Amino acid sequence: MIVTTTPTVQGREITAYHGIVVGEAILGANVFRDIFAGITDIIGGRSGAYEQELGRAREVALSEMEDRARAMGGNAIVGVDLDYEVINNMLMVSASGTAVTLS
C-alpha cells in the first residue's frame, strides 16, 4: 500500500475517495527506561529506549491506519499526518490520512 504525506501520487490517478482513516498507538513507558533516560539526559546523548518505543508506536499507528484503509476498499493513503504526544508517561502516536483507490 502506498502511504504518503502528499495529496496525490505522481503518475497515478485517484479514482475513488473512501474517507478519513486513523491509527493510534498508546504505549506505556517502563519505569527502568524512565530512570535510564533521565541519566542519559543528565550526561547528554540520545535515549535509545525512547527512540525504540517511539518507532514502535509509529509502526503500530501506521499499520492500524493501513488496515482500516484496506477495509474501506482503498489501496493507498494520501495526506498522511503524524502526531506525537506524551500523556502521563504514556507515549501516544496518531496517524491520519485519506483512504483512496489509485488507478
CYANA upper distance limits for C-alpha pairs under 8 A (distance plus 0.5 A):
  1 MET  CA     66 GLU  CA      7.99
  1 MET  CA     75 ASN  CA      6.12
  1 MET  CA     76 ALA  CA      5.75
  1 MET  CA     77 ILE  CA      8.22
  2 ILE  CA     75 ASN  CA      7.61
  2 ILE  CA     76 ALA  CA      5.19
  2 ILE  CA     77 ILE  CA      6.82
  3 VAL  CA     76 ALA  CA      6.32
  3 VAL  CA     77 ILE  CA      5.31
  3 VAL  CA     78 VAL  CA      6.63
  3 VAL  CA     80 VAL  CA      7.67
  4 THR  CA      9 VAL  CA      8.27
  4 THR  CA     77 ILE  CA      6.86
  4 THR  CA     78 VAL  CA      5.61
  4 THR  CA     79 GLY  CA      6.75
  4 THR  CA     80 VAL  CA      6.35
  5 THR  CA     78 VAL  CA      6.39
  5 THR  CA     79 GLY  CA      4.92
  5 THR  CA     80 VAL  CA      4.84
  5 THR  CA     81 ASP  CA      7.00
  6 THR  CA     78 VAL  CA      6.44
  6 THR  CA     79 GLY  CA      5.55
  6 THR  CA     80 VAL  CA      7.77
  7 PRO  CA     78 VAL  CA      5.78
  7 PRO  CA     79 GLY  CA      5.33
  8 THR  CA     12 ARG  CA      8.35
  8 THR  CA     13 GLU  CA      8.45
  8 THR  CA     14 ILE  CA      8.03
  8 THR  CA     78 VAL  CA      6.87
  8 THR  CA     79 GLY  CA      8.33
  9 VAL  CA     13 GLU  CA      7.86
  9 VAL  CA     78 VAL  CA      8.26
 12 ARG  CA    102 LEU  CA      6.65
 12 ARG  CA    103 SER  CA      6.56
 13 GLU  CA    102 LEU  CA      6.04
 13 GLU  CA    103 SER  CA      5.96
 14 ILE  CA    100 VAL  CA      7.01
 14 ILE  CA    101 THR  CA      6.26
 14 ILE  CA    102 LEU  CA      5.08
 14 ILE  CA    103 SER  CA      6.90
 15 THR  CA    100 VAL  CA      7.96
 15 THR  CA    101 THR  CA      6.13
 15 THR  CA    102 LEU  CA      6.24
 15 THR  CA    103 SER  CA      6.75
 16 ALA  CA    100 VAL  CA      6.04
 16 ALA  CA    101 THR  CA      5.58
 16 ALA  CA    102 LEU  CA      7.88
 17 TYR  CA     74 GLY  CA      8.43
 17 TYR  CA     98 THR  CA      7.80
 17 TYR  CA     99 ALA  CA      6.73
 17 TYR  CA    100 VAL  CA      5.02
 17 TYR  CA    101 THR  CA      7.09
 18 HIS  CA     69 ALA  CA      8.36
 18 HIS  CA     72 MET  CA      6.82
 18 HIS  CA     73 GLY  CA      7.74
 18 HIS  CA     74 GLY  CA      7.13
 18 HIS  CA     98 THR  CA      7.63
 18 HIS  CA     99 ALA  CA      5.73
 18 HIS  CA    100 VAL  CA      6.03
 18 HIS  CA    101 THR  CA      8.26
 19 GLY  CA     98 THR  CA      5.97
 19 GLY  CA     99 ALA  CA      6.10
 19 GLY  CA    100 VAL  CA      8.04
 20 ILE  CA     96 SER  CA      7.50
 20 ILE  CA     97 GLY  CA      6.16
 20 ILE  CA     98 THR  CA      4.95
 20 ILE  CA     99 ALA  CA      6.63
 21 VAL  CA     65 MET  CA      6.33
 21 VAL  CA     68 ARG  CA      6.78
 21 VAL  CA     69 ALA  CA      6.69
 21 VAL  CA     96 SER  CA      6.14
 21 VAL  CA     97 GLY  CA      6.06
 21 VAL  CA     98 THR  CA      6.35
 21 VAL  CA     99 ALA  CA      6.76
 22 VAL  CA     61 ALA  CA      8.32
 22 VAL  CA     64 GLU  CA      7.94
 22 VAL  CA     65 MET  CA      5.45
 22 VAL  CA     68 ARG  CA      8.01
 22 VAL  CA     94 SER  CA      7.59
 22 VAL  CA     95 ALA  CA      6.00
 22 VAL  CA     96 SER  CA      4.80
 22 VAL  CA     97 GLY  CA      7.14
 23 GLY  CA     60 VAL  CA      8.18
 23 GLY  CA     61 ALA  CA      4.92
 23 GLY  CA     62 LEU  CA      6.57
 23 GLY  CA     63 SER  CA      7.86
 23 GLY  CA     64 GLU  CA      5.36
 23 GLY  CA     65 MET  CA      4.80
 23 GLY  CA     94 SER  CA      6.19
 23 GLY  CA     95 ALA  CA      5.65
 23 GLY  CA     96 SER  CA      7.00
 24 GLU  CA     60 VAL  CA      7.84
 24 GLU  CA     61 ALA  CA      5.10
 24 GLU  CA     62 LEU  CA      8.46
 24 GLU  CA     64 GLU  CA      7.70
 24 GLU  CA     65 MET  CA      8.41
 24 GLU  CA     92 MET  CA      7.65
 24 GLU  CA     93 VAL  CA      6.24
 24 GLU  CA     94 SER  CA      4.86
 24 GLU  CA     95 ALA  CA      6.87
 25 ALA  CA     57 ALA  CA      5.92
 25 ALA  CA     58 ARG  CA      7.82
 25 ALA  CA     60 VAL  CA      6.52
 25 ALA  CA     61 ALA  CA      5.69
 25 ALA  CA     91 LEU  CA      8.42
 25 ALA  CA     92 MET  CA      6.13
 25 ALA  CA     93 VAL  CA      5.81
 25 ALA  CA     94 SER  CA      6.95
 26 ILE  CA     57 ALA  CA      7.47
 26 ILE  CA     90 MET  CA      6.93
 26 ILE  CA     91 LEU  CA      5.97
 26 ILE  CA     92 MET  CA      4.84
 26 ILE  CA     93 VAL  CA      7.05
 27 LEU  CA     53 GLU  CA      8.08
 27 LEU  CA     57 ALA  CA      7.29
 27 LEU  CA     90 MET  CA      6.14
 27 LEU  CA     91 LEU  CA      5.68
 27 LEU  CA     92 MET  CA      7.02
 28 GLY  CA     89 ASN  CA      7.17
 28 GLY  CA     90 MET  CA      5.10
 28 GLY  CA     91 LEU  CA      6.78
 29 ALA  CA     33 ARG  CA      7.34
 29 ALA  CA     34 ASP  CA      7.41
 29 ALA  CA     53 GLU  CA      8.44
 29 ALA  CA     89 ASN  CA      6.64
 29 ALA  CA     90 MET  CA      6.48
 29 ALA  CA     91 LEU  CA      7.64
 30 ASN  CA     34 ASP  CA      6.84
 31 VAL  CA     35 ILE  CA      6.90
 32 PHE  CA     36 PHE  CA      6.75
 33 ARG  CA     37 ALA  CA      6.32
 33 ARG  CA     49 ALA  CA      6.76
 33 ARG  CA     50 TYR  CA      8.12
 34 ASP  CA     38 GLY  CA      6.59
 35 ILE  CA     39 ILE  CA      6.92
 36 PHE  CA     40 THR  CA      6.64
 37 ALA  CA     41 ASP  CA      6.59
 37 ALA  CA     47 SER  CA      5.95
 37 ALA  CA     49 ALA  CA      7.81
 37 ALA  CA     50 TYR  CA      7.98
 38 GLY  CA     42 ILE  CA      6.76
 39 ILE  CA     43 ILE  CA      6.75
 40 THR  CA     44 GLY  CA      5.98
 40 THR  CA     45 GLY  CA      6.46
 40 THR  CA     46 ARG  CA      7.20
 40 THR  CA     47 SER  CA      6.72
 41 ASP  CA     45 GLY  CA      7.14
 41 ASP  CA     46 ARG  CA      7.97
 41 ASP  CA     47 SER  CA      8.02
 47 SER  CA     51 GLU  CA      6.81
 48 GLY  CA     52 GLN  CA      6.62
 49 ALA  CA     53 GLU  CA      6.85
 50 TYR  CA     54 LEU  CA      6.48
 51 GLU  CA     55 GLY  CA      6.66
 52 GLN  CA     56 ARG  CA      6.62
 53 GLU  CA     57 ALA  CA      6.57
 54 LEU  CA     58 ARG  CA      6.68
 54 LEU  CA     91 LEU  CA      7.94
 54 LEU  CA     93 VAL  CA      8.43
 55 GLY  CA     59 GLU  CA      6.74
 56 ARG  CA     60 VAL  CA      6.77
 57 ALA  CA     61 ALA  CA      6.68
 57 ALA  CA     91 LEU  CA      8.24
 57 ALA  CA     92 MET  CA      7.78
 57 ALA  CA     93 VAL  CA      6.51
 58 ARG  CA     62 LEU  CA      6.65
 58 ARG  CA     93 VAL  CA      6.50
 58 ARG  CA     94 SER  CA      8.20
 58 ARG  CA     95 ALA  CA      8.45
 59 GLU  CA     63 SER  CA      6.48
 60 VAL  CA     64 GLU  CA      6.57
 61 ALA  CA     65 MET  CA      6.72
 61 ALA  CA     93 VAL  CA      6.96
 61 ALA  CA     94 SER  CA      6.42
 61 ALA  CA     95 ALA  CA      6.32
 62 LEU  CA     66 GLU  CA      6.68
 62 LEU  CA     95 ALA  CA      6.62
 63 SER  CA     67 ASP  CA      6.73
 64 GLU  CA     68 ARG  CA      6.88
 65 MET  CA     69 ALA  CA      6.79
 65 MET  CA     95 ALA  CA      7.35
 65 MET  CA     96 SER  CA      7.56
 66 GLU  CA     70 ARG  CA      6.75
 66 GLU  CA     77 ILE  CA      8.03
 67 ASP  CA     71 ALA  CA      6.76
 68 ARG  CA     72 MET  CA      6.88
 69 ALA  CA     73 GLY  CA      6.97
 69 ALA  CA     74 GLY  CA      5.68
 69 ALA  CA     75 ASN  CA      7.70
 69 ALA  CA     76 ALA  CA      7.91
 69 ALA  CA     77 ILE  CA      7.65
 69 ALA  CA     99 ALA  CA      5.67
 69 ALA  CA    100 VAL  CA      8.30
 70 ARG  CA     74 GLY  CA      5.58
 70 ARG  CA     75 ASN  CA      6.87
 72 MET  CA     99 ALA  CA      8.04
 73 GLY  CA    100 VAL  CA      8.45
 73 GLY  CA    101 THR  CA      7.90
 74 GLY  CA     99 ALA  CA      5.85
 74 GLY  CA    100 VAL  CA      5.35
 74 GLY  CA    101 THR  CA      5.33
 75 ASN  CA     99 ALA  CA      7.90
 75 ASN  CA    100 VAL  CA      6.80
 75 ASN  CA    101 THR  CA      5.65
 75 ASN  CA    102 LEU  CA      7.07
 76 ALA  CA     99 ALA  CA      6.45
 76 ALA  CA    100 VAL  CA      5.90
 76 ALA  CA    101 THR  CA      6.60
 76 ALA  CA    102 LEU  CA      7.24
 77 ILE  CA     97 GLY  CA      6.46
 77 ILE  CA     98 THR  CA      5.78
 77 ILE  CA     99 ALA  CA      5.04
 77 ILE  CA    100 VAL  CA      6.36
 78 VAL  CA     97 GLY  CA      6.24
 78 VAL  CA     98 THR  CA      5.82
 78 VAL  CA     99 ALA  CA      7.19
 78 VAL  CA    100 VAL  CA      7.71
 79 GLY  CA     96 SER  CA      8.40
 79 GLY  CA     97 GLY  CA      5.59
 79 GLY  CA     98 THR  CA      6.77
 80 VAL  CA     95 ALA  CA      7.27
 80 VAL  CA     96 SER  CA      5.96
 80 VAL  CA     97 GLY  CA      4.71
 80 VAL  CA     98 THR  CA      7.74
 81 ASP  CA     95 ALA  CA      6.15
 81 ASP  CA     96 SER  CA      5.91
 81 ASP  CA     97 GLY  CA      6.88
 82 LEU  CA     93 VAL  CA      7.53
 82 LEU  CA     94 SER  CA      6.28
 82 LEU  CA     95 ALA  CA      5.09
 82 LEU  CA     96 SER  CA      7.26
 83 ASP  CA     93 VAL  CA      6.18
 83 ASP  CA     94 SER  CA      5.74
 83 ASP  CA     95 ALA  CA      6.99
 84 TYR  CA     91 LEU  CA      8.03
 84 TYR  CA     92 MET  CA      6.34
 84 TYR  CA     93 VAL  CA      5.19
 84 TYR  CA     94 SER  CA      7.16
 85 GLU  CA     91 LEU  CA      6.62
 85 GLU  CA     92 MET  CA      5.62
 85 GLU  CA     93 VAL  CA      6.99
 86 VAL  CA     90 MET  CA      6.05
 86 VAL  CA     91 LEU  CA      5.24
 86 VAL  CA     92 MET  CA      6.51
 87 ILE  CA     91 LEU  CA      6.98
 87 ILE  CA     92 MET  CA      7.77
